[in-house]
Amino acid sequence: MDIKRLVKWPSRFYRVLKYASSLYDGHEMRRKSKEQIRFCGENTKIEENVAISWPSRLSIGRHCLIQRDCILHSMGGIHIGDYVGIGSRSVLVSFSHNYLRPEYLPYDKMITLKPIIIRNFVWIGFATNIMPGVEIGEGAIVGMGSTVTKSVPPLAIVAGNPAEIIGYRNKNQYDRCKADRKFAGPLTTAFFGGFEERLPQFFIKKYKRELIEIGLIVETEG
């Protein structure tokens, strides 16, 4: 018998047990955090690995989706309205340290609470950062990878780091959907039973060969 392998086996077994224990502890922490949320509306889903620092200061409305690996630092309070979607790996921070005239470096023990307010029908893309004190207006869209450092007007579309307004949603179309109560919400797949795909003609004309190679269109004769 290989003595070296025999000696290493308990150490490997211990590491496996330690890893499994950490996964269980993390699951329990997330479960308890969800139970302690101040308010969570009906048909709202919080996916795996969402970290919530102060669940008692977090309010989430109805028909929302917070995707996996998000971090919600809600010490300063986070209010999320109805029909809001927050993409994976997004970070929301609702407080800041005192660094302007601190008694210690790099900052002192004073924490400034700056609530984050997210209104109804907001769509926040993957890997966005929402800074303290920001309000995102109703119907706004935040492009993936954006860092939102200032409040966003209703129906605005913002993107970049720092995020800037690059356009606005069609207000007439938005108001019609709202008046007719056409609310699919972020859980679109569950609502419709699947997405409908549309490939704009522009891409078909410009990238026909590439689209054939990746299987989005079928090569035709002529």
Biotite code that builds the C-alpha atoms (Angstrom):
import biotite.structure as struc

atoms = struc.array([
    struc.Atom([0.000, 0.000, 0.000], chain_id="A", res_id=1, res_name="MET", atom_name="CA", element="C"),
    struc.Atom([1.206, 3.497, -0.841], chain_id="A", res_id=2, res_name="ASP", atom_name="CA", element="C"),
    struc.Atom([1.888, 5.080, 2.570], chain_id="A", res_id=3, res_name="ILE", atom_name="CA", element="C"),
    struc.Atom([1.970, 8.613, 1.142], chain_id="A", res_id=4, res_name="LYS", atom_name="CA", element="C"),
    struc.Atom([-1.500, 8.227, -0.357], chain_id="A", res_id=5, res_name="ARG", atom_name="CA", element="C"),
    struc.Atom([-2.807, 6.712, 2.887], chain_id="A", res_id=6, res_name="LEU", atom_name="CA", element="C"),
    struc.Atom([-1.487, 9.659, 4.886], chain_id="A", res_id=7, res_name="VAL", atom_name="CA", element="C"),
    struc.Atom([-3.035, 12.199, 2.496], chain_id="A", res_id=8, res_name="LYS", atom_name="CA", element="C"),
    struc.Atom([-6.479, 10.564, 2.516], chain_id="A", res_id=9, res_name="TRP", atom_name="CA", element="C"),
    struc.Atom([-7.703, 11.940, 5.899], chain_id="A", res_id=10, res_name="PRO", atom_name="CA", element="C"),
    struc.Atom([-6.614, 15.452, 4.910], chain_id="A", res_id=11, res_name="SER", atom_name="CA", element="C"),
    struc.Atom([-8.531, 15.245, 1.623], chain_id="A", res_id=12, res_name="ARG", atom_name="CA", element="C"),
    struc.Atom([-11.581, 13.804, 3.378], chain_id="A", res_id=13, res_name="PHE", atom_name="CA", element="C"),
    struc.Atom([-11.478, 16.663, 5.883], chain_id="A", res_id=14, res_name="TYR", atom_name="CA", element="C"),
    struc.Atom([-11.327, 19.262, 3.088], chain_id="A", res_id=15, res_name="ARG", atom_name="CA", element="C"),
    struc.Atom([-14.342, 17.673, 1.389], chain_id="A", res_id=16, res_name="VAL", atom_name="CA", element="C"),
    struc.Atom([-16.317, 17.721, 4.643], chain_id="A", res_id=17, res_name="LEU", atom_name="CA", element="C"),
    struc.Atom([-15.290, 21.316, 5.300], chain_id="A", res_id=18, res_name="LYS", atom_name="CA", element="C"),
    struc.Atom([-16.390, 22.350, 1.810], chain_id="A", res_id=19, res_name="TYR", atom_name="CA", element="C"),
    struc.Atom([-19.744, 20.563, 2.184], chain_id="A", res_id=20, res_name="ALA", atom_name="CA", element="C"),
    struc.Atom([-20.227, 22.214, 5.575], chain_id="A", res_id=21, res_name="SER", atom_name="CA", element="C"),
    struc.Atom([-19.534, 25.670, 4.118], chain_id="A", res_id=22, res_name="SER", atom_name="CA", element="C"),
    struc.Atom([-22.104, 25.053, 1.359], chain_id="A", res_id=23, res_name="LEU", atom_name="CA", element="C"),
    struc.Atom([-24.694, 24.020, 3.947], chain_id="A", res_id=24, res_name="TYR", atom_name="CA", element="C"),
    struc.Atom([-23.934, 27.019, 6.166], chain_id="A", res_id=25, res_name="ASP", atom_name="CA", element="C"),
    struc.Atom([-24.235, 29.328, 3.174], chain_id="A", res_id=26, res_name="GLY", atom_name="CA", element="C"),
    struc.Atom([-27.570, 27.762, 2.231], chain_id="A", res_id=27, res_name="HIS", atom_name="CA", element="C"),
    struc.Atom([-28.880, 28.175, 5.764], chain_id="A", res_id=28, res_name="GLU", atom_name="CA", element="C"),
    struc.Atom([-27.731, 31.802, 5.896], chain_id="A", res_id=29, res_name="MET", atom_name="CA", element="C"),
    struc.Atom([-29.494, 32.594, 2.618], chain_id="A", res_id=30, res_name="ARG", atom_name="CA", element="C"),
    struc.Atom([-32.650, 30.771, 3.745], chain_id="A", res_id=31, res_name="ARG", atom_name="CA", element="C"),
    struc.Atom([-32.758, 32.693, 7.011], chain_id="A", res_id=32, res_name="LYS", atom_name="CA", element="C"),
    struc.Atom([-32.068, 35.968, 5.198], chain_id="A", res_id=33, res_name="SER", atom_name="CA", element="C"),
    struc.Atom([-35.052, 35.388, 2.912], chain_id="A", res_id=34, res_name="LYS", atom_name="CA", element="C"),
    struc.Atom([-37.267, 34.640, 5.901], chain_id="A", res_id=35, res_name="GLU", atom_name="CA", element="C"),
    struc.Atom([-36.170, 37.885, 7.585], chain_id="A", res_id=36, res_name="GLN", atom_name="CA", element="C"),
    struc.Atom([-36.853, 40.204, 4.623], chain_id="A", res_id=37, res_name="ILE", atom_name="CA", element="C"),
    struc.Atom([-39.097, 43.043, 5.782], chain_id="A", res_id=38, res_name="ARG", atom_name="CA", element="C"),
    struc.Atom([-41.525, 42.555, 2.889], chain_id="A", res_id=39, res_name="PHE", atom_name="CA", element="C"),
    struc.Atom([-41.492, 40.220, -0.094], chain_id="A", res_id=40, res_name="CYS", atom_name="CA", element="C"),
    struc.Atom([-44.489, 40.293, -2.459], chain_id="A", res_id=41, res_name="GLY", atom_name="CA", element="C"),
    struc.Atom([-46.277, 37.407, -4.135], chain_id="A", res_id=42, res_name="GLU", atom_name="CA", element="C"),
    struc.Atom([-44.707, 35.594, -7.089], chain_id="A", res_id=43, res_name="ASN", atom_name="CA", element="C"),
    struc.Atom([-41.306, 37.112, -6.360], chain_id="A", res_id=44, res_name="THR", atom_name="CA", element="C"),
    struc.Atom([-38.288, 34.840, -6.825], chain_id="A", res_id=45, res_name="LYS", atom_name="CA", element="C"),
    struc.Atom([-34.845, 35.205, -5.282], chain_id="A", res_id=46, res_name="ILE", atom_name="CA", element="C"),
    struc.Atom([-32.410, 32.787, -6.909], chain_id="A", res_id=47, res_name="GLU", atom_name="CA", element="C"),
    struc.Atom([-29.455, 30.935, -5.360], chain_id="A", res_id=48, res_name="GLU", atom_name="CA", element="C"),
    struc.Atom([-26.383, 32.676, -3.947], chain_id="A", res_id=49, res_name="ASN", atom_name="CA", element="C"),
    struc.Atom([-28.057, 36.048, -3.401], chain_id="A", res_id=50, res_name="VAL", atom_name="CA", element="C"),
    struc.Atom([-26.390, 37.732, -0.415], chain_id="A", res_id=51, res_name="ALA", atom_name="CA", element="C"),
    struc.Atom([-28.515, 40.127, 1.663], chain_id="A", res_id=52, res_name="ILE", atom_name="CA", element="C"),
    struc.Atom([-26.677, 41.927, 4.459], chain_id="A", res_id=53, res_name="SER", atom_name="CA", element="C"),
    struc.Atom([-29.629, 43.503, 6.319], chain_id="A", res_id=54, res_name="TRP", atom_name="CA", element="C"),
    struc.Atom([-32.820, 41.659, 5.233], chain_id="A", res_id=55, res_name="PRO", atom_name="CA", element="C"),
    struc.Atom([-34.920, 43.587, 7.760], chain_id="A", res_id=56, res_name="SER", atom_name="CA", element="C"),
    struc.Atom([-34.228, 46.756, 5.758], chain_id="A", res_id=57, res_name="ARG", atom_name="CA", element="C"),
    struc.Atom([-35.164, 45.290, 2.371], chain_id="A", res_id=58, res_name="LEU", atom_name="CA", element="C"),
    struc.Atom([-38.596, 45.518, 0.759], chain_id="A", res_id=59, res_name="SER", atom_name="CA", element="C"),
    struc.Atom([-39.350, 43.727, -2.529], chain_id="A", res_id=60, res_name="ILE", atom_name="CA", element="C"),
    struc.Atom([-42.639, 44.060, -4.383], chain_id="A", res_id=61, res_name="GLY", atom_name="CA", element="C"),
    struc.Atom([-44.687, 41.561, -6.395], chain_id="A", res_id=62, res_name="ARG", atom_name="CA", element="C"),
    struc.Atom([-43.615, 39.575, -9.466], chain_id="A", res_id=63, res_name="HIS", atom_name="CA", element="C"),
    struc.Atom([-39.919, 40.407, -9.120], chain_id="A", res_id=64, res_name="CYS", atom_name="CA", element="C"),
    struc.Atom([-36.857, 38.347, -10.010], chain_id="A", res_id=65, res_name="LEU", atom_name="CA", element="C"),
    struc.Atom([-33.442, 38.746, -8.381], chain_id="A", res_id=66, res_name="ILE", atom_name="CA", element="C"),
    struc.Atom([-31.056, 36.457, -10.220], chain_id="A", res_id=67, res_name="GLN", atom_name="CA", element="C"),
    struc.Atom([-28.219, 34.431, -8.741], chain_id="A", res_id=68, res_name="ARG", atom_name="CA", element="C"),
    struc.Atom([-25.003, 35.866, -7.297], chain_id="A", res_id=69, res_name="ASP", atom_name="CA", element="C"),
    struc.Atom([-26.417, 39.327, -6.576], chain_id="A", res_id=70, res_name="CYS", atom_name="CA", element="C"),
    struc.Atom([-25.271, 41.241, -3.486], chain_id="A", res_id=71, res_name="ILE", atom_name="CA", element="C"),
    struc.Atom([-27.726, 43.518, -1.696], chain_id="A", res_id=72, res_name="LEU", atom_name="CA", element="C"),
    struc.Atom([-26.068, 45.599, 1.024], chain_id="A", res_id=73, res_name="HIS", atom_name="CA", element="C"),
    struc.Atom([-29.295, 46.893, 2.524], chain_id="A", res_id=74, res_name="SER", atom_name="CA", element="C"),
    struc.Atom([-28.011, 48.521, 5.720], chain_id="A", res_id=75, res_name="MET", atom_name="CA", element="C"),
    struc.Atom([-29.207, 51.903, 4.427], chain_id="A", res_id=76, res_name="GLY", atom_name="CA", element="C"),
    struc.Atom([-32.483, 50.489, 3.130], chain_id="A", res_id=77, res_name="GLY", atom_name="CA", element="C"),
    struc.Atom([-33.463, 49.133, -0.302], chain_id="A", res_id=78, res_name="ILE", atom_name="CA", element="C"),
    struc.Atom([-36.986, 49.469, -1.696], chain_id="A", res_id=79, res_name="HIS", atom_name="CA", element="C"),
    struc.Atom([-37.819, 47.486, -4.845], chain_id="A", res_id=80, res_name="ILE", atom_name="CA", element="C"),
    struc.Atom([-41.183, 47.973, -6.522], chain_id="A", res_id=81, res_name="GLY", atom_name="CA", element="C"),
    struc.Atom([-43.359, 45.556, -8.521], chain_id="A", res_id=82, res_name="ASP", atom_name="CA", element="C"),
    struc.Atom([-42.341, 43.707, -11.708], chain_id="A", res_id=83, res_name="TYR", atom_name="CA", element="C"),
    struc.Atom([-38.628, 44.433, -11.289], chain_id="A", res_id=84, res_name="VAL", atom_name="CA", element="C"),
    struc.Atom([-35.871, 42.259, -12.752], chain_id="A", res_id=85, res_name="GLY", atom_name="CA", element="C"),
    struc.Atom([-32.286, 42.396, -11.432], chain_id="A", res_id=86, res_name="ILE", atom_name="CA", element="C"),
    struc.Atom([-29.663, 40.509, -13.453], chain_id="A", res_id=87, res_name="GLY", atom_name="CA", element="C"),
    struc.Atom([-27.022, 38.135, -12.098], chain_id="A", res_id=88, res_name="SER", atom_name="CA", element="C"),
    struc.Atom([-23.946, 39.470, -10.271], chain_id="A", res_id=89, res_name="ARG", atom_name="CA", element="C"),
    struc.Atom([-25.462, 42.900, -9.670], chain_id="A", res_id=90, res_name="SER", atom_name="CA", element="C"),
    struc.Atom([-24.407, 44.790, -6.539], chain_id="A", res_id=91, res_name="VAL", atom_name="CA", element="C"),
    struc.Atom([-26.572, 47.306, -4.645], chain_id="A", res_id=92, res_name="LEU", atom_name="CA", element="C"),
    struc.Atom([-24.959, 49.274, -1.801], chain_id="A", res_id=93, res_name="VAL", atom_name="CA", element="C"),
    struc.Atom([-27.112, 51.585, 0.331], chain_id="A", res_id=94, res_name="SER", atom_name="CA", element="C"),
    struc.Atom([-24.564, 53.115, 2.708], chain_id="A", res_id=95, res_name="PHE", atom_name="CA", element="C"),
    struc.Atom([-21.195, 54.840, 2.624], chain_id="A", res_id=96, res_name="SER", atom_name="CA", element="C"),
    struc.Atom([-18.291, 55.324, 5.029], chain_id="A", res_id=97, res_name="HIS", atom_name="CA", element="C"),
    struc.Atom([-17.212, 58.692, 6.354], chain_id="A", res_id=98, res_name="ASN", atom_name="CA", element="C"),
    struc.Atom([-14.008, 59.612, 4.539], chain_id="A", res_id=99, res_name="TYR", atom_name="CA", element="C"),
    struc.Atom([-14.326, 63.393, 4.077], chain_id="A", res_id=100, res_name="LEU", atom_name="CA", element="C"),
    struc.Atom([-13.338, 64.380, 7.628], chain_id="A", res_id=101, res_name="ARG", atom_name="CA", element="C"),
    struc.Atom([-12.592, 61.053, 9.283], chain_id="A", res_id=102, res_name="PRO", atom_name="CA", element="C"),
    struc.Atom([-11.161, 60.590, 12.744], chain_id="A", res_id=103, res_name="GLU", atom_name="CA", element="C"),
    struc.Atom([-9.348, 57.487, 11.462], chain_id="A", res_id=104, res_name="TYR", atom_name="CA", element="C"),
    struc.Atom([-7.942, 56.340, 8.128], chain_id="A", res_id=105, res_name="LEU", atom_name="CA", element="C"),
    struc.Atom([-9.106, 55.262, 5.621], chain_id="A", res_id=106, res_name="PRO", atom_name="CA", element="C"),
    struc.Atom([-12.503, 55.973, 7.239], chain_id="A", res_id=107, res_name="TYR", atom_name="CA", element="C"),
    struc.Atom([-13.955, 56.127, 10.725], chain_id="A", res_id=108, res_name="ASP", atom_name="CA", element="C"),
    struc.Atom([-16.836, 54.349, 12.490], chain_id="A", res_id=109, res_name="LYS", atom_name="CA", element="C"),
    struc.Atom([-19.546, 56.684, 11.134], chain_id="A", res_id=110, res_name="MET", atom_name="CA", element="C"),
    struc.Atom([-21.848, 55.126, 8.504], chain_id="A", res_id=111, res_name="ILE", atom_name="CA", element="C"),
    struc.Atom([-24.083, 57.321, 6.317], chain_id="A", res_id=112, res_name="THR", atom_name="CA", element="C"),
    struc.Atom([-27.330, 55.583, 5.344], chain_id="A", res_id=113, res_name="LEU", atom_name="CA", element="C"),
    struc.Atom([-28.381, 56.282, 1.749], chain_id="A", res_id=114, res_name="LYS", atom_name="CA", element="C"),
    struc.Atom([-31.500, 54.327, 0.714], chain_id="A", res_id=115, res_name="PRO", atom_name="CA", element="C"),
    struc.Atom([-31.803, 52.904, -2.797], chain_id="A", res_id=116, res_name="ILE", atom_name="CA", element="C"),
    struc.Atom([-35.256, 53.225, -4.386], chain_id="A", res_id=117, res_name="ILE", atom_name="CA", element="C"),
    struc.Atom([-36.170, 51.147, -7.451], chain_id="A", res_id=118, res_name="ILE", atom_name="CA", element="C"),
    struc.Atom([-39.603, 51.901, -8.892], chain_id="A", res_id=119, res_name="ARG", atom_name="CA", element="C"),
    struc.Atom([-42.047, 49.574, -10.684], chain_id="A", res_id=120, res_name="ASN", atom_name="CA", element="C"),
    struc.Atom([-41.244, 47.878, -14.020], chain_id="A", res_id=121, res_name="PHE", atom_name="CA", element="C"),
    struc.Atom([-37.499, 48.534, -13.857], chain_id="A", res_id=122, res_name="VAL", atom_name="CA", element="C"),
    struc.Atom([-35.156, 46.200, -15.727], chain_id="A", res_id=123, res_name="TRP", atom_name="CA", element="C"),
    struc.Atom([-31.561, 46.010, -14.444], chain_id="A", res_id=124, res_name="ILE", atom_name="CA", element="C"),
    struc.Atom([-29.088, 44.079, -16.608], chain_id="A", res_id=125, res_name="GLY", atom_name="CA", element="C"),
    struc.Atom([-26.345, 41.629, -15.627], chain_id="A", res_id=126, res_name="PHE", atom_name="CA", element="C"),
    struc.Atom([-23.422, 42.745, -13.450], chain_id="A", res_id=127, res_name="ALA", atom_name="CA", element="C"),
    struc.Atom([-24.617, 46.264, -12.692], chain_id="A", res_id=128, res_name="THR", atom_name="CA", element="C"),
    struc.Atom([-23.563, 48.351, -9.711], chain_id="A", res_id=129, res_name="ASN", atom_name="CA", element="C"),
    struc.Atom([-26.102, 50.609, -7.996], chain_id="A", res_id=130, res_name="ILE", atom_name="CA", element="C"),
    struc.Atom([-24.462, 53.222, -5.792], chain_id="A", res_id=131, res_name="MET", atom_name="CA", element="C"),
    struc.Atom([-25.827, 54.550, -2.466], chain_id="A", res_id=132, res_name="PRO", atom_name="CA", element="C"),
    struc.Atom([-28.713, 57.026, -2.545], chain_id="A", res_id=133, res_name="GLY", atom_name="CA", element="C"),
    struc.Atom([-29.784, 56.293, -6.129], chain_id="A", res_id=134, res_name="VAL", atom_name="CA", element="C"),
    struc.Atom([-33.423, 56.288, -7.263], chain_id="A", res_id=135, res_name="GLU", atom_name="CA", element="C"),
    struc.Atom([-34.265, 54.439, -10.484], chain_id="A", res_id=136, res_name="ILE", atom_name="CA", element="C"),
    struc.Atom([-37.496, 55.791, -11.933], chain_id="A", res_id=137, res_name="GLY", atom_name="CA", element="C"),
    struc.Atom([-40.471, 53.736, -13.080], chain_id="A", res_id=138, res_name="GLU", atom_name="CA", element="C"),
    struc.Atom([-39.959, 51.788, -16.290], chain_id="A", res_id=139, res_name="GLY", atom_name="CA", element="C"),
    struc.Atom([-36.252, 52.596, -16.577], chain_id="A", res_id=140, res_name="ALA", atom_name="CA", element="C"),
    struc.Atom([-33.715, 50.177, -18.076], chain_id="A", res_id=141, res_name="ILE", atom_name="CA", element="C"),
    struc.Atom([-30.124, 49.818, -16.850], chain_id="A", res_id=142, res_name="VAL", atom_name="CA", element="C"),
    struc.Atom([-27.764, 48.199, -19.364], chain_id="A", res_id=143, res_name="GLY", atom_name="CA", element="C"),
    struc.Atom([-25.583, 45.293, -18.234], chain_id="A", res_id=144, res_name="MET", atom_name="CA", element="C"),
    struc.Atom([-22.245, 46.181, -16.685], chain_id="A", res_id=145, res_name="GLY", atom_name="CA", element="C"),
    struc.Atom([-23.347, 49.708, -15.817], chain_id="A", res_id=146, res_name="SER", atom_name="CA", element="C"),
    struc.Atom([-22.380, 51.601, -12.687], chain_id="A", res_id=147, res_name="THR", atom_name="CA", element="C"),
    struc.Atom([-25.258, 53.861, -11.650], chain_id="A", res_id=148, res_name="VAL", atom_name="CA", element="C"),
    struc.Atom([-23.897, 56.801, -9.661], chain_id="A", res_id=149, res_name="THR", atom_name="CA", element="C"),
    struc.Atom([-26.895, 59.145, -9.891], chain_id="A", res_id=150, res_name="LYS", atom_name="CA", element="C"),
    struc.Atom([-30.668, 58.859, -10.033], chain_id="A", res_id=151, res_name="SER", atom_name="CA", element="C"),
    struc.Atom([-32.305, 57.689, -13.266], chain_id="A", res_id=152, res_name="VAL", atom_name="CA", element="C"),
    struc.Atom([-35.468, 59.394, -14.646], chain_id="A", res_id=153, res_name="PRO", atom_name="CA", element="C"),
    struc.Atom([-38.595, 57.344, -15.428], chain_id="A", res_id=154, res_name="PRO", atom_name="CA", element="C"),
    struc.Atom([-38.466, 55.434, -18.750], chain_id="A", res_id=155, res_name="LEU", atom_name="CA", element="C"),
    struc.Atom([-34.794, 56.329, -19.271], chain_id="A", res_id=156, res_name="ALA", atom_name="CA", element="C"),
    struc.Atom([-32.332, 53.823, -20.747], chain_id="A", res_id=157, res_name="ILE", atom_name="CA", element="C"),
    struc.Atom([-28.871, 54.150, -19.199], chain_id="A", res_id=158, res_name="VAL", atom_name="CA", element="C"),
    struc.Atom([-25.585, 52.354, -19.792], chain_id="A", res_id=159, res_name="ALA", atom_name="CA", element="C"),
    struc.Atom([-21.881, 52.731, -19.117], chain_id="A", res_id=160, res_name="GLY", atom_name="CA", element="C"),
    struc.Atom([-19.518, 53.463, -16.246], chain_id="A", res_id=161, res_name="ASN", atom_name="CA", element="C"),
    struc.Atom([-20.649, 55.862, -14.974], chain_id="A", res_id=162, res_name="PRO", atom_name="CA", element="C"),
    struc.Atom([-24.085, 55.220, -16.466], chain_id="A", res_id=163, res_name="ALA", atom_name="CA", element="C"),
    struc.Atom([-25.423, 57.899, -18.786], chain_id="A", res_id=164, res_name="GLU", atom_name="CA", element="C"),
    struc.Atom([-28.776, 58.262, -20.529], chain_id="A", res_id=165, res_name="ILE", atom_name="CA", element="C"),
    struc.Atom([-28.612, 56.790, -24.050], chain_id="A", res_id=166, res_name="ILE", atom_name="CA", element="C"),
    struc.Atom([-32.323, 56.966, -24.818], chain_id="A", res_id=167, res_name="GLY", atom_name="CA", element="C"),
    struc.Atom([-35.872, 56.656, -23.527], chain_id="A", res_id=168, res_name="TYR", atom_name="CA", element="C"),
    struc.Atom([-38.572, 54.037, -23.842], chain_id="A", res_id=169, res_name="ARG", atom_name="CA", element="C"),
    struc.Atom([-41.590, 54.812, -26.030], chain_id="A", res_id=170, res_name="ASN", atom_name="CA", element="C"),
    struc.Atom([-43.943, 56.509, -23.565], chain_id="A", res_id=171, res_name="LYS", atom_name="CA", element="C"),
    struc.Atom([-47.108, 55.925, -25.623], chain_id="A", res_id=172, res_name="ASN", atom_name="CA", element="C"),
    struc.Atom([-46.410, 52.203, -25.935], chain_id="A", res_id=173, res_name="GLN", atom_name="CA", element="C"),
    struc.Atom([-45.470, 52.009, -22.248], chain_id="A", res_id=174, res_name="TYR", atom_name="CA", element="C"),
    struc.Atom([-48.676, 53.775, -21.187], chain_id="A", res_id=175, res_name="ASP", atom_name="CA", element="C"),
    struc.Atom([-50.807, 51.504, -23.410], chain_id="A", res_id=176, res_name="ARG", atom_name="CA", element="C"),
    struc.Atom([-49.303, 48.355, -21.896], chain_id="A", res_id=177, res_name="CYS", atom_name="CA", element="C"),
    struc.Atom([-49.818, 49.763, -18.425], chain_id="A", res_id=178, res_name="LYS", atom_name="CA", element="C"),
    struc.Atom([-53.425, 50.798, -19.115], chain_id="A", res_id=179, res_name="ALA", atom_name="CA", element="C"),
    struc.Atom([-54.213, 47.342, -20.568], chain_id="A", res_id=180, res_name="ASP", atom_name="CA", element="C"),
    struc.Atom([-52.409, 45.683, -17.613], chain_id="A", res_id=181, res_name="ARG", atom_name="CA", element="C"),
    struc.Atom([-50.094, 43.726, -19.884], chain_id="A", res_id=182, res_name="LYS", atom_name="CA", element="C"),
    struc.Atom([-47.631, 42.843, -17.175], chain_id="A", res_id=183, res_name="PHE", atom_name="CA", element="C"),
    struc.Atom([-45.432, 39.848, -17.986], chain_id="A", res_id=184, res_name="ALA", atom_name="CA", element="C"),
    struc.Atom([-42.809, 40.677, -15.398], chain_id="A", res_id=185, res_name="GLY", atom_name="CA", element="C"),
    struc.Atom([-39.250, 39.320, -15.261], chain_id="A", res_id=186, res_name="PRO", atom_name="CA", element="C"),
    struc.Atom([-40.503, 35.719, -15.011], chain_id="A", res_id=187, res_name="LEU", atom_name="CA", element="C"),
    struc.Atom([-41.307, 35.808, -18.722], chain_id="A", res_id=188, res_name="THR", atom_name="CA", element="C"),
    struc.Atom([-40.357, 32.200, -19.429], chain_id="A", res_id=189, res_name="THR", atom_name="CA", element="C"),
    struc.Atom([-42.724, 30.894, -16.777], chain_id="A", res_id=190, res_name="ALA", atom_name="CA", element="C"),
    struc.Atom([-45.445, 33.334, -17.853], chain_id="A", res_id=191, res_name="PHE", atom_name="CA", element="C"),
    struc.Atom([-45.360, 32.531, -21.578], chain_id="A", res_id=192, res_name="PHE", atom_name="CA", element="C"),
    struc.Atom([-43.974, 28.995, -21.376], chain_id="A", res_id=193, res_name="GLY", atom_name="CA", element="C"),
    struc.Atom([-40.910, 30.143, -23.347], chain_id="A", res_id=194, res_name="GLY", atom_name="CA", element="C"),
    struc.Atom([-39.500, 33.091, -25.273], chain_id="A", res_id=195, res_name="PHE", atom_name="CA", element="C"),
    struc.Atom([-40.295, 33.907, -28.885], chain_id="A", res_id=196, res_name="GLU", atom_name="CA", element="C"),
    struc.Atom([-37.153, 34.595, -30.912], chain_id="A", res_id=197, res_name="GLU", atom_name="CA", element="C"),
    struc.Atom([-36.812, 37.301, -33.551], chain_id="A", res_id=198, res_name="ARG", atom_name="CA", element="C"),
    struc.Atom([-33.706, 37.907, -35.642], chain_id="A", res_id=199, res_name="LEU", atom_name="CA", element="C"),
    struc.Atom([-33.673, 41.382, -37.241], chain_id="A", res_id=200, res_name="PRO", atom_name="CA", element="C"),
    struc.Atom([-33.208, 41.433, -41.029], chain_id="A", res_id=201, res_name="GLN", atom_name="CA", element="C"),
    struc.Atom([-30.203, 43.741, -40.611], chain_id="A", res_id=202, res_name="PHE", atom_name="CA", element="C"),
    struc.Atom([-28.148, 40.971, -39.002], chain_id="A", res_id=203, res_name="PHE", atom_name="CA", element="C"),
    struc.Atom([-29.279, 38.372, -41.542], chain_id="A", res_id=204, res_name="ILE", atom_name="CA", element="C"),
    struc.Atom([-28.081, 40.548, -44.424], chain_id="A", res_id=205, res_name="LYS", atom_name="CA", element="C"),
    struc.Atom([-24.798, 41.585, -42.820], chain_id="A", res_id=206, res_name="LYS", atom_name="CA", element="C"),
    struc.Atom([-23.719, 38.332, -41.141], chain_id="A", res_id=207, res_name="TYR", atom_name="CA", element="C"),
    struc.Atom([-25.382, 35.604, -43.208], chain_id="A", res_id=208, res_name="LYS", atom_name="CA", element="C"),
    struc.Atom([-22.326, 33.288, -43.370], chain_id="A", res_id=209, res_name="ARG", atom_name="CA", element="C"),
    struc.Atom([-21.598, 33.632, -39.641], chain_id="A", res_id=210, res_name="GLU", atom_name="CA", element="C"),
    struc.Atom([-25.242, 33.056, -38.701], chain_id="A", res_id=211, res_name="LEU", atom_name="CA", element="C"),
    struc.Atom([-25.308, 29.893, -40.802], chain_id="A", res_id=212, res_name="ILE", atom_name="CA", element="C"),
    struc.Atom([-22.165, 28.640, -39.003], chain_id="A", res_id=213, res_name="GLU", atom_name="CA", element="C"),
    struc.Atom([-23.695, 29.105, -35.550], chain_id="A", res_id=214, res_name="ILE", atom_name="CA", element="C"),
    struc.Atom([-27.042, 27.651, -36.604], chain_id="A", res_id=215, res_name="GLY", atom_name="CA", element="C"),
    struc.Atom([-29.286, 30.703, -36.342], chain_id="A", res_id=216, res_name="LEU", atom_name="CA", element="C"),
    struc.Atom([-30.333, 30.498, -39.983], chain_id="A", res_id=217, res_name="ILE", atom_name="CA", element="C"),
    struc.Atom([-30.356, 27.698, -42.583], chain_id="A", res_id=218, res_name="VAL", atom_name="CA", element="C"),
    struc.Atom([-28.386, 28.000, -45.793], chain_id="A", res_id=219, res_name="GLU", atom_name="CA", element="C"),
    struc.Atom([-30.631, 28.151, -48.845], chain_id="A", res_id=220, res_name="THR", atom_name="CA", element="C"),
    struc.Atom([-29.795, 27.653, -52.518], chain_id="A", res_id=221, res_name="GLU", atom_name="CA", element="C"),
    struc.Atom([-29.758, 30.611, -54.865], chain_id="A", res_id=222, res_name="GLY", atom_name="CA", element="C"),
])
